[in-house]
Amino acid sequence: MKRNYMKKIICVIGHSGAGKDSVIKGITGFKRVPRMTTRKPRPGEIEGVHYRFVSPEYLESLAEKGELVYVHRHAGHLYGIEKRKIKELLSSEGNFLIVTTTQEALEIARMAPDQVKIIYIKAPSVNVIEERLRKRGDPEIEIEKQIKSIENNLATIEALPKEDKKRLNS
């Protein structure tokens, strides 16, 4: 019997500036699925490709109704993806790629453990991330917040239960 190791959804996680977008450019056979965010687009970001740019009121209303997989607040902005969107992906043809947060990826994986793979992208160093964020044009205050959040994210990953750690890069 032939086993199929292909996953339906790949969730790519990592710190801002870790190189997630660079890595996924080389992944073929998967359609990128944008999450929603309340922040403004960065130069080069395309509505419906990188993100769905929505109002804070809209995303907050979805969160209040429990319609999001997970709500992530970062740098004064909200991020999330609808549960119904994940269910649609799982029941449709094709394979999908979502750039997301650690916690949201774990929640997506819990919805369909056999159909979701989580890939963690780690930058070589904090200095490399800082350099990438500056090159990208992020404001200095955002860069400082990102650098501080790296330690928190690493602590979150280290604190994950063993079953969730197995999902990372498995």
N, C-alpha and C positions, 0 to 999 in steps of 0.2 A: 504494500500500500504506500502510495506517495503522500508525503506530508507537505502541507502548504504553510510556509513560515511567514508569508506576507501578512502584514497587519493592514487593517482597513484605514486606521487613522494613526498618523505619527504626530506626536506633540513634541515640539522642539522648545526646550527651556534653557535659560542661562541669563546671566546678568546683562543689563543694558551695555552695549559695546563689546560683548563677548564674541560677536561674529556670527550670530544666528542667521542673519540674512545672507551673509556670504556663503555659509555652509549650505543653506537650502537652495541656493542657485544651482548647485551641482546635483540635486536630487531630482531624478526624472520619474515620470509615471505617477506623480501625485499632484493633485490640484490644491493650491493654497486656499485656505478658508480664512477670511479676515475676521478678527474679533472686533467688537465695538469699543470705541474710546470717546471720551469727552474732550480730549485735547485737540489742538489745532494740528493740521498736517505739517510734517517737516518737509523741507525741500526734497523733491523726488518721490514722495509718498503719493500713492494714487488711491482715491476713494474706491472701495470695493475690492482692491487688490491687497494692500497692506493692512488697512483697517476700514471699518465703517465709522465715519466721523459723525457722532450724534450729539444731541443736546444733553446736558446733565439731567434735565427733567425727564427725558425719555428713558435714559438708563436707570435713573433712580426709581422710576415707576415700575420698570421690569423687575428690579431688585426687590422692591416692596411686595410685588405679587409672587415672588419666589420663582420667577421664570428664567433666572440665570443659573448656570452651572456653579459659578463662583463670582463674587464681586471683588475686584482688586482695586484698592485705592493707592495711587502713587503720585507723588508730587502735585497733589491737589486735583488730580483727575481720576476718573473711574474707567475701568476696563472690564469687559466681560463678554461671554458668548451665551446665547440662549440654549436652554436644554432641548427645545424642540429642534434647533438646528443640528445638534449632535445626533438626535434620534433620526432626523432626515438623512444625515450622512451615513449612518449605520445601515439604513435600509435601502440606500441607493447604490447604483453601479459606480465603480471607480474607487480610487484610493485618495486620501486627503491628508493635508499637512496643515497643522495649526501651530503658530508661534505663540506661546502662552507663558503663564507663570507656573511655578512648581505646584502650588496648591490647586490651581485650576486643572492642570494636566492630571494630577492624581484623582480629582473628582471625575474627570472625563473617563479615566481608566477604570474607575469603579463602576461606571455605567455599563461598560462592556470590556471586562478584563482581557478576554481572548482576542479582541479586535483592536486594541490600542497599544502602541509602543511609545515610550517616553525616551527622548534623547536629550541628554544634558550637555550643553556646550560650555566649556570652561575656558576662559581667556588665560593666556600664559601668566599674567600678573595684573595687579591693580594698576600699575604704571601704564601698561598697554591699554587697559580699558580707559583710563583717564585721557590718554593721547587720542584714542579713537573718538571719544565723546567730544573733545575739543575740535578735532578735524571735521566732525559731523556738524559742528556749529551749535552744540548745546550751550545754553547760558551757564555761566560759572556757578551760580547757585544750584542749578540742576546737577551739575557735575559733582559738587560737594555732597548733595543728597544721594546720588548714585553710589559714590564711593562708600558712604556710611551704610547704605543698604546692602552692599556686598557682604559685609560681615554678618548681617542679620540673615541673609539668604543662605549663606554657608551653614550657619547655625541651624536654620530650619531643615536643611537637607540632612545634616548630621543627626538631628533629633527625630527623623522620620522612623516610624516602626519598620522592623526588618522586612515585612512583606511589601511595603512601599519602596524601600531602598532597592529591592530586587527588581522593581519595575524600571528603575533608571538604567538606561543603556543595556537592558537585558536582551 
